[in-house]
């Protein structure tokens, strides 16, 4: 993780913890993972992620709190369970999203998702 990406993650944690909908933008090149989509779990609970959204449970992994998905594989999404909430953003974008309905949240090949997950 580069220094700028670490600062972006810290800003995202602070913004999501405070309930804010914005973080300081960074250079877009810093937010793009090397081999496709990537997920960072800034919450206190594990998050299900998938590397194949076409058949998500065949290529799923559990991302521990504080973890970052494998940068050498293209993460395609993360799962929101019934009764849980995912607040997430895609730096350098400054808008945070929230989802409480169960299902997969798609991540495209150029997104770095910072997720705060709670149940």
C-alpha positions in Angstrom: 0.0 0.0 0.0 1.4 3.4 -0.9 1.6 6.3 1.5 -1.1 8.2 -0.5 -3.4 5.1 -0.5 -2.9 4.7 3.3 -3.8 8.4 3.8 -6.9 7.9 1.6 -7.9 4.9 3.7 -7.5 6.8 7.0 -9.5 9.7 5.6 -12.2 7.3 4.5 -12.3 5.6 8.0 -12.7 9.0 9.6 -15.4 10.1 7.2 -17.4 6.9 7.5 -17.0 6.8 11.3 -18.3 10.3 11.6 -21.2 9.7 9.3 -19.8 12.2 6.7 -20.5 11.8 3.0 -17.2 13.2 1.8 -13.4 12.6 2.1 -10.6 14.5 0.6 -9.9 13.5 -3.0 -6.6 12.0 -4.0 -5.0 11.5 -7.4 -7.1 9.0 -9.4 -4.1 6.8 -10.2 -3.7 6.1 -6.4 -7.3 4.8 -6.2 -7.0 2.3 -9.0 -5.7 -1.1 -7.9 -3.1 -2.8 -10.1 -5.2 -5.7 -11.5 -8.9 -4.6 -11.2 -11.3 -3.9 -8.4 -10.2 -4.0 -4.8 -12.0 -3.8 -1.4 -10.8 -2.5 1.9 -12.7 -3.4 5.1 -12.5 -0.5 7.5 -15.3 -1.8 9.7 -15.2 -4.1 12.8 -16.9 -7.1 11.1 -15.8 -9.4 8.3 -17.1 -8.8 4.8 -17.9 -11.4 2.1 -16.2 -10.5 -1.2 -16.2 -12.2 -4.6 -13.7 -12.4 -7.4 -16.4 -13.6 -9.8 -19.7 -11.8 -9.8 -21.1 -14.1 -12.5 -21.0 -16.9 -9.9 -20.2 -15.1 -6.7 -20.3 -17.9 -4.2 -17.8 -20.0 -6.3 -15.1 -17.4 -5.8 -16.0 -15.8 -2.5 -13.6 -14.9 0.3 -14.0 -13.4 3.7 -12.2 -10.1 4.2 -11.3 -9.6 7.9 -11.7 -6.2 9.6 -8.8 -4.0 8.5 -8.1 -6.3 5.5 -7.6 -5.4 1.8 -8.6 -7.8 -1.0 -5.8 -9.5 -3.0 -4.5 -6.8 -5.4 -3.4 -9.5 -7.9 -7.0 -10.6 -8.4 -10.0 -8.5 -9.6 -12.5 -8.2 -6.8 -16.0 -7.9 -8.4 -18.2 -7.1 -5.3 -19.0 -7.5 -1.7 -22.1 -8.9 0.0 -24.6 -7.2 2.3 -26.4 -9.7 4.5 -30.0 -9.3 5.7 -30.1 -7.0 8.8 -26.7 -5.5 8.1 -25.5 -2.1 6.7 -22.6 -1.4 4.4 -21.5 2.2 4.1 -18.9 2.5 1.3 -17.2 4.9 -1.0 -14.9 4.8 -4.0 -11.9 7.2 -3.5 -11.2 9.7 -5.0 -15.0 10.2 -5.3 -16.3 12.1 -2.4 -19.8 10.6 -2.0 -20.4 7.7 0.5 -23.2 5.2 -0.2 -25.2 3.1 2.2 -26.9 -0.2 1.6 -29.2 -2.2 3.9 -30.9 -4.5 1.4 -29.4 -8.0 1.1 -27.3 -8.7 -2.0 -24.1 -8.1 -3.9 -22.6 -4.6 -4.5 -20.8 -4.6 -7.8 -17.3 -3.1 -8.1 -16.0 -2.4 -11.5 -12.4 -3.0 -12.7 -11.2 0.5 -11.8 -12.8 0.9 -8.4 -11.2 0.8 -5.0 -14.1 0.3 -2.5 -13.6 1.4 1.2 -16.3 -0.5 3.1 -17.6 0.0 6.7 -19.8 -3.1 7.5 -22.0 -3.5 10.5 -24.8 -5.8 11.7 
